[in-house]
Amino acid sequence: MGDIALSVAADGNANGFSAVQAKLAALQRTAVQLHEHAERVTQRMRANAKTAAAGADLSAAAQVDGRHVSAIEEVAAHFGRVARGARGLSGSADAMHRAAGRVRSEHRAEYGGVQAAVTASRARQAKPGFYRQQ
C-alpha cells in the first residue's frame, strides 16, 4: 500500500480535484461508448442468429444434407451466444457509467467546497497528497 500512496503523492496535480473530476468524466464517456457499441453488437448478432436459423430452416425444407443444416444451426447458436455476451457487456458498461457518476458526484460533494476555497485563495497551496499520512 505504501508504494501506491507514494505514486499517488508523486503525481501531484494529476490527482488534484479538477484532474480527478476530468478522469471520472472520461470514464463515464468511455462507459457510454462501450455500452452503445455493445448494444449495436447485440442487435447485429441477434439479427445474424435469426438469419442463420431461417437459413437452416430453408435448407432443411430443401432437403439439404443434414450435416450442412446442423452446421448452419450451430452457427446460429454461436451468434446467439455472442449476442448474450454482448448484452452482458452492455449491462456492465452501463453499471460502470452509473458508478462513475456516483463517485464523481460524491467527490464533488466532499471536495468541491475545498477546491472552491483553494481556488479563491491567493495563498500558495501544497500539492495533492502532501498531507497524506503513511
URGI-V107396 format. One record per residue. RES is the residue in one letter. D_LAST is the distance of its C-alpha to the last C-alpha in whole Angstrom. Layout:
res = {RES:RES}
d_last = {D_LAST:D_LAST}
This chain:
res = {M:G:D:I:A:L:S:V:A:A:D:G:N:A:N:G:F:S:A:V:Q:A:K:L:A:A:L:Q:R:T:A:V:Q:L:H:E:H:A:E:R:V:T:Q:R:M:R:A:N:A:K:T:A:A:A:G:A:D:L:S:A:A:A:Q:V:D:G:R:H:V:S:A:I:E:E:V:A:A:H:F:G:R:V:A:R:G:A:R:G:L:S:G:S:A:D:A:M:H:R:A:A:G:R:V:R:S:E:H:R:A:E:Y:G:G:V:Q:A:A:V:T:A:S:R:A:R:Q:A:K:P:G:F:Y:R:Q:Q}
d_last = {9:7:10:11:8:9:12:12:11:14:16:16:19:20:17:19:21:24:23:21:25:26:25:25:29:30:28:31:34:33:33:36:38:37:39:42:42:42:44:47:47:47:50:52:51:53:56:56:56:59:61:60:61:64:65:65:68:70:70:71:73:75:75:73:72:69:67:66:66:64:62:62:60:58:57:57:55:52:52:51:48:47:48:46:43:43:43:40:38:39:38:34:34:36:33:30:32:32:28:27:29:28:24:25:27:24:22:25:25:22:21:24:25:22:23:27:26:24:27:29:28:29:26:24:20:17:16:14:11:11:9:7:4:0}
